[in-house]
């Protein structure tokens, strides 16, 4: 009988919230309702807000807003009634599992009719009180309903915040916008965490600009295990020389309710290890909103510094953005005392044979595999052209264009006052992106003379197709006459790994999860080649070779018409190039060492040791160029 009475009392319990002494007085507004879908629960957060005049008020943190609410439970039903409120929201979130009623008298009633009503938790979560530029004190508290889904379990939860967004671009390096890089890294990290069984909340998934407090609130509402804000540009508050305006740092708040300095150190270790960047001093930044308004452990990562050309080039590559996401996962796994997964076992394919000789490009431009690898090396008339790291006067490391003749022991530097990227060439001219002049396309003689710009705007990923230049601007493909002239937009797709071969342009389509596509130079014939997400791709005649992110970054091949798709190797492949006999790739499972394999999957051999981070692979003049070193191909 006692158990029966207790159950009945529990099912009909009635709870009233109380107003805090000295708190803001009603009526309050309800500007929005936020919805978070997690694996084991749905979280509904009803924002209750008040604004007060703030002139002369110094300690705004002493102000509190505690909404009045009535909670009533019956079998299979939960009613929560807010008192002294006025709804002012624009719209309710789609998929809201509650009905909302307005019984009058400045009240709002939220009704959950569900078998889970008895297990639903009702709490409040306070936002940090702030004073705006208009001198108004803004108070907000969320009424939070946590509705269980299925069997009770407790998965860790991460809130990932892609920094900036919308009109706030963050740092800009010509066509490279920090907000785009941050979002791409965050989406990659979210997928990795979900694969590990985490609940993942993203503060944005598109190009919008949530407020800084909204970002912090998300972590507080869902009681996140950790909050990570992803950025790629920051400098300490004090003035520092330009020589330190590059590298990797992580920001934390030592005055937070749950400081995360230990996580910041681990995060920096993993990011530096993954990207091979310079280690900058960790930053204790208690004044940053996303760090001082979260009640959970929080860090802000600065993977690279966008103002630095070398750093910006690094993060342009999809491989490096994937490695950044993986580093974030590893750091948090270490922070939580979890072991990091080791390398996979080797795979030995049994593939139908294809020609052991891969075709050379049918145009006079740089070798297509080199074009895919940012044009770091090329050959013409016995000379090997290559990009060489050189310390600048400002203390940065920049790429300078050099050439040498192995048969005559001759070497000289070209266009000495320019930082160069994406080199391509014909029998009489060099083409490249000049990072010293807004990443414009430049043309020069093969000896570096007569350097002149061909475009007014920035460009990257240069290819030559007959008498036309193919390049990417603002993440879309364009062509123009190689002598300069009118620019033609080929497609509106977001494009990476863009390479021209014959009359076709091949690219990873960022508008479709970076799956491999091709399109003709005139914009016709657009088609998807395979339904795999690629991390890197290279084209050789009728074959496309790629790192298949949909299958753990394994090495795959497919015909350019989409036929005969097959796996070649089970290594985790980063950068990829080829010559007439072999495919060459960086092997993530082997410390980014350089490997080669035949197109049929046989003859797998390690060629060179790797390092902290992978880099583009260049092939020219019977030599392979990797991580600043030449070695003879055998």
N, C-alpha and C positions, 0 to 999 in steps of 0.2 A: 504493500500500500504506500509506503514512504516513497518508493521508487516511482510509483505512478503519479503521486502528488508532485514530486520534484519535476517529472517530465512535463506535466501540465503547466506548472508555473513557468518553466523554461520556455515553453511554446507560446505563452501569452505575456512574456515580460515586456515592461514599458520603461524606457530610459530617456531621461531629459538631460541635454547638455546644459552647462551653466556658464554664465558670462564671467570673465575674469575681471577682478577689480582694476579700475583704471583703464579698461579696454575701450576700444572705439564703440560708440553707441549705434544701435540700429536706427534706420533701416539699412540693410546691406543689399548690394547688387549681386546677381549671379551672371557673370559675363560669358561663361563658357562651361562646357562639360567635356572632359577629356577621356578618351577610351584607350586602354592598353590591353592587347591580346597576348597573353603569355601561354606557355604550354599547359600549365596546370591550373590557371585561373584567369579570369577576366577582371580587370581593374577599372572601375568607373570613378573618376575624380570630378566632383562638382565644385567649381571655384566660387568661393564667397568672398566678396571684396568690398572695401570701404576706402575712401580718400578723405583726408583731413588736412586742414591748413597747417603748414609747418613752419611759418616764420618764427624765429627765435628758439625753435626746438632743436637741441643738439643731439640728445640720445634717442634717436628714433627707434633703436633696437628695443627700447623698453616698452614699446607699444605692442599690444597683442589684439588679435581678433579671434574670438571664440564663438562660433555660430551656435545658436540655439536649435536643437533638433530633437525630434521625438522618434523613437524606434519601437515598432510594434511587430511582433512575430506571432503568426498562427501557422497551422500545419500547411506546409508548402507555399507559404506566402510571407513576404517581408515588406513592411511599409516604413519608409523613413520620411518624416515630414520636417522640412526646414521652416523656421518661423522668422518673421521680420525680414523677408527678402523680396526682391523684385527681379524677375528674369529679364535680362537684356541681351541674351545671346542672339547671334545671327542665324544659326542653324544647329541642330543636334547632330552628333556624329553618326555616320551610317553604321548599322549593326548594333546599336545600343540595346543591351538585353533588358532594359527597364522600360516601363511606361512612365510618363511624366504627366502629372495632373496638377491643375491649379485650382485648389478648393476655395480660393478667395482669402481675404484677410491677410495679404502679404505672406502667403504660405505657398510652399511647393511640396508636392508629395511624389516620392519615387517608389514605384511598386515593382517588386520582383516576384513573379509567380513561377516557382521552380522547385523541384525536389531539393535543390542545393540551398534553398533559402535559409534552412536551419544552420548551415555551416558558413554562411556568408558573414564576413567580419566587417564591422562598421567602425572606422576610426577617423581621426582628423590629422592632417599634415600641414604644418605651418610653412609659409614662404617667408624668406628673410624680408623684414620690413625695410623699405628704402624711401628716400626723399628724392623726388624728381627735380629736373631743372626748373620746373614751374613752382618749386617750393611747396609742393603738395606731398604729404606723407601717404604712401600707398601700402595698404595692409591687405593681405590675402591669406586665407586658409582654405584648404580643400577638405570637403567631406568625402571620404574615400570608402567605397564598397568593394571588397575583394571577394569575388564570386568564384568558388572552386569549380573545377571542371574534372570530372572523372575521379579516379582513385587519388587519395592524398599522397603527394610527393613534394619534395623540395629541391628544385633545380636551381643552380646559381643563376643570377641575373646580371647582365652587363648592359649599361646604357652607353652607346657609342654616339658621340656628337661630332658630325662632320662640320668643322669650323667654317664660319662665314656663310655665304649663300645669298641668293637674291641680288639686291643692289650692292651688297657688301661683297666685293670680289676677293677681299684679302689682298695679298701681294700679287702683283702682275708682272710677268716678264714677257712683254709683247703679247704673243698669242697664248701664253701659259697663264692660266688663272688659278690662284691657289684654291679657290672654292671648288673647282672641278676636281683637282687632285685630291683634296680632302674627302670629297664625296666618294670618289672611286675607291680610295683606300678603305674607307669606312664600310662600304658595301661588301668589299672583299673580306674584311675582317668579320663582318656580321655572318657571312656564310660559314667561315671557319668555326666560329663559336657555336653556331647552330649545329654543325656537324659533330661537335663535342658534347651536345646535349644541353647547352646553355639556353636560357631565355635571353633574347636580344631585343632591345628597344633602340631604335634609331631616332634621333631628334629631328632628322629630316631625311627624306629619300629622294627628293627632287631639288630643283634650284629655287628654294624659298629661304626666307630669313627669319627663323624663330627668334624671339627675344632671348637674351642671355639667361634671364630668370626662368623662362619657360624650359630651357634646356636643363638647368639645374633642378627645376621642379620635377621633371620626369624621373630623375634618379631617386628623389625623395619619395615620390608617390608610390613607386613600385618597390621601394626598399631594396635598391640594387646592391649587389655584392660589391660592385666597383663602377666608377664612371670614368670614361676616357674621352677627352676632347682631342680630335685629330687636326693638327695644323702642320704647316710646312714653311713657316717664316716667323722668326721672333728675335728680338735683341734684348739683352738685359736693360733695365731702366737707366743705368748709368751709361755715359758715353763711352764707347769702346772704339779702337782703331778698326779700319776696314778689313785688316788682315784677320780679324776674328769674326767677321760677318758671314761665316759659313760653318757647316758642321751640324751636329745633332745635340739637342738638349731636351730636357723634360722639366716641366714646371709643376710645382706642388705648393701646398699651403701648410706650413708647420703649425699655424694657429687654428687649423680646422678642428671640428669635433672629432674626426677620425683622420689624423694626418697620414699621408701616404709617401713619405720620403723614401721608405724602403722599396716601395713599388717603383718610384721614379728612378732609383738607381738601377734596378733590374731592367726597367724599360729601356733606359739608355744603353745598357750593356747589349741588349738584344738588337736594338736598332743599329748601333755602330757595327756590331758583328754582321748584320745582314746587309748593310749598305756600304760598309767600308769607309764611312765618313769620319771626319775629325770629331773627337769627343770634346764638347764644350762644357763649361761649368753648368751644373744643375742650378735651377733658379727657384728660390723660395719667393712666391708671388702672392702674398695674402690679399692683395687688393683686386685680384682678378675675380670677376663675378662668378664664373663657373666653378671657381675653386673655393670661394668663401661663402657660397650659398647652397652648397650640397652638404647633406648630413651623412654622406657615405664616403669611403675612400675615393679620392679623385686626383687624376693627373691630367696634364695637357702635354701632348707630345709635339715636338718640333723635329720631324724626321730629317728635313733638310732646310736650307735657307734659300728661298726663291731669288733674292737679289744676286746671289752668286751664280755665275753662268755654269760652272761645273756641276754644282748641286742641281740646278734647274734641268740640265741635260740628263742627269741621272734619273730624276723622278719622271721624266717624260716617258721612259720605257715602262710598258705594262709589267714587265718582269720585276722591276724594282718596286713598283707599287704593290705587287703581290707579296714580295719579300717583306715589305714594310708591314703588311697585314699579318703575315705569319709571325713576325717579330713581336707584335703586340700580343698575339695569342700565347707565344712561348713565355713572355715576361709574366703574364698573369697566371699561367700554369705554374711557373716557378714560385711566384709570390704566394700561391695557395698550397705550395708543397707538393705539387703533382710532378710526375716524371714526364719528360718530353719524348715523344715517339722517335724511334730510331729509323735507320734506313730500311727500305724495302729490299726483298730478295731480287736477285737478277732474273731477267726474263729472257728466254731464248725462243724467238719466233720461228715458225715454219711457214714461210710466205712463198707464194708463187714467184718465180724469178722475173725480174725486169732487167732492162739493159744495164750492164754494169757501168756504162759510160753515160754520165748525165750531160745533156746538151749545154753548150755555152750560149750566152745571150745572143740573139739575132741582131742586136743593135750595136752601135759603136760606143755606147756608154760604158760606165763602170760595170763590173761583174755584178749580176743581179743579187747574188748572195751578199756582196759587200754593201749594196744599196740598202738591203734589209737591215744591215748592221751599222747603220748611221754613217756609211761612207768613211770609215776610219782609215781605209787603205785602198789603193788602186794602182794600176800599172799602165804605162803607155810609153812606147818607143824605147824600151829597155830601162826606163826609170820606174822606180817604185815610189809612189806618193803615199804619205802617211801622216797621221795626226800624232804629235808628240807633246807630252805634258811639259810645261815650262812654268817655273815660278814667276809670277808677274811682280811688278814693282809694289803692288798693293799687298803682296803676301798670299794671293790666291794661286791656285794651280789652273792654268788655262791650256787649251789645245792650240798648238801652232802647226802650220802646214810645212812639212819638210819633204824632200825627195832625195833619193840616192840611187847610184848605179852599182850593183854588186860586182860587175865585171871590171869596173874602172876605179873603184874605191873613191867615188865622188859623192859629195853630200852637200846640200845647201838648204837654207831656210827660205821659204817663199812668203810673199805678202806679210812681211815681218810685223806690221802694226795691227794685224787683224787676228781675232780669235775665230777659228774656222770649225765648221761641223757639216755633215752631210755632203761630202766631196763626191763629185762625179766628173766625167771628162769625156771629150771626143778626141779626134786625132790632132786637133789644133787648139783646144780650149779647155780650161778648167771651169767648173761650175761648183758653187758652194754657198752655204748659208753663213753670212758674216755676222757673228754674234757681237762684234764690236760696233755694228751699225744697224741695230734693230732687227737682226736676223733676216735682213734682205738677201735676196738671191744676187750673187755677184758672178761675173764672168771675168776671167783673166787668161793670158797666154799660158802655155805649159811651163814657162819659166817664171810665172808669177807677175809678169809685166802687164801693163794696161788694165789693171783691175778696175771694174766699173759696175755699178748696180744695175740690175735689170728690172727690179720691182721696187715699188714704194713701200709695200707692206712686208711683214714677216712671213717666212716660209720654212718648211722642214721636209724631210723624207724625199729628197730629190731623186728622180729617175729620168732617164732619157729614153724616148720612144720615137725613133725616126728623127724628124726635124722638130719634135716638140719636147718641152720640159713638162714633167708631171711632178706635182708637189702638193703638200698639205698646208692649208692656211685655215686658221680658226676651226681646226679639226675636220675639215672637209677637203675633198680632192678637187684640184684645179689643173688645167694645162695652159700652156702658152708657147709661142714660137721660141725656139732656143736662142734666137737673136734678140728676143724681147718683143713686146707687142701686146695685143689684146689678150686678156685673161678669160678663160672659159671654165665655168663651174661644171664638173662632171656629174656630181651627185650631192645630195644633201645629207647622206649618211655620215655619221661620225666615223672617221677612218684612222686606223693605226696600221703599222707594218705595211705601208703602201709601197708596192713594187710594180713597175711596168715590164711586161714581156710581150714583144710583138705588138699586136693591136689591142691587147688586154691590159687592164690594171687589176691587180690582186690586192686585197686588203682585209684586215680584221674589222668587221662592222660593229662599232660600238653602239649603234642603234639597235642591234640584235645580239646583245651579250657577247660581242667580239667573236662571232662565228665567221668562218672564211667565206668571202664573197669575191666575185669578179664582175667587171663591167668594161665595156669597150671605151676607147678613147673619146668617142663622140657621145657617150652617156647612154648608149643603148645596150641591150643584152644583159642587163643586171640579173645575176642569179646567185643563190646560196649554194656553196659547194658541198658543205657538210654541216651537220647539226651539232657540232662540237664547239665548245668555247675554247678558243686558242689563247695561249700565253705568248707565243711567238710563231711566226710562219715564214717560210721561204719557198719560192717557186722556181722550178727547173723544168722548162719545157712543158710537157703534158702532165707533170707531177707537182703536187703540193706537199711539202713536208712541214709538220707543225708539232709544237708542244701542246698536247691535249689536256687542258685544264679540267675538262669534264671527266677525265680518267686519270687524275693524279699527276698531271704534267708528263705523261708518257709520250714517247716519240711515235708519231703516226705518219702515214702517207695516204694520199688519195689522188686519183686522177682529177685534173682540173674540170672535168665534166661531172664530177661527183661519184664516179664508179671506183670499184676496187679499193675501198677504204680498208686499211689494215694497220695493226700495231707493229712497229719495228723493234722497239726496245722498251724495257720496263724501267729504265732510269728516269729520274725526274729531270727533265730537260728545260734549260733556260734559253740562252742564245743558240742560234743554229745557222750554219753555213755549209757550203759544199764545193767540191771541185769535180773533175770529170770521173772520179772513182769512188769517192767517199762522202758521207755526211759527217760534219764536225759539230760538236755541241758541248755546252757546259753542263756538267753533271752535278746537280744540287746535292745529291746523296753522297757525293765523293768530295765535298768541300769545294765545289765549283771548279773542279779539275776539268781539263779539256780532254774529251774523248772523240774517237771516230768510229764509224760503223759503215758497212756497205748498205746500199739501199734495200737489199734483201734481208737485212738483219744480221748477217754474218760478219766476222772479222772485227768484232768490238775490241778496241784497244785504248788504253789511257795514254795520252801524248804528253801532257804538261800538268804540273800541279796547279791548284787553284789558289784561292785566297779568301779574304773576308767577304768579298762580294763578286758576283760574276760581271763580265763586261762583254762588249761586242767582239765578234770574231772577224778578223780580216784575212783574206787570201789573195796573194798577188805575187807574180814573178817566181812561182815555185816555193813560196814561203808562206807561213801562217803567222799572223800577228795577233797576240792575245796578251792583255794586261801589260802593254808597253814593251813586249819582247817579240823578236822575230826568231822563228826556227824553220829550218829547211823541212819541206815535206818529203817524206820518203815513200 
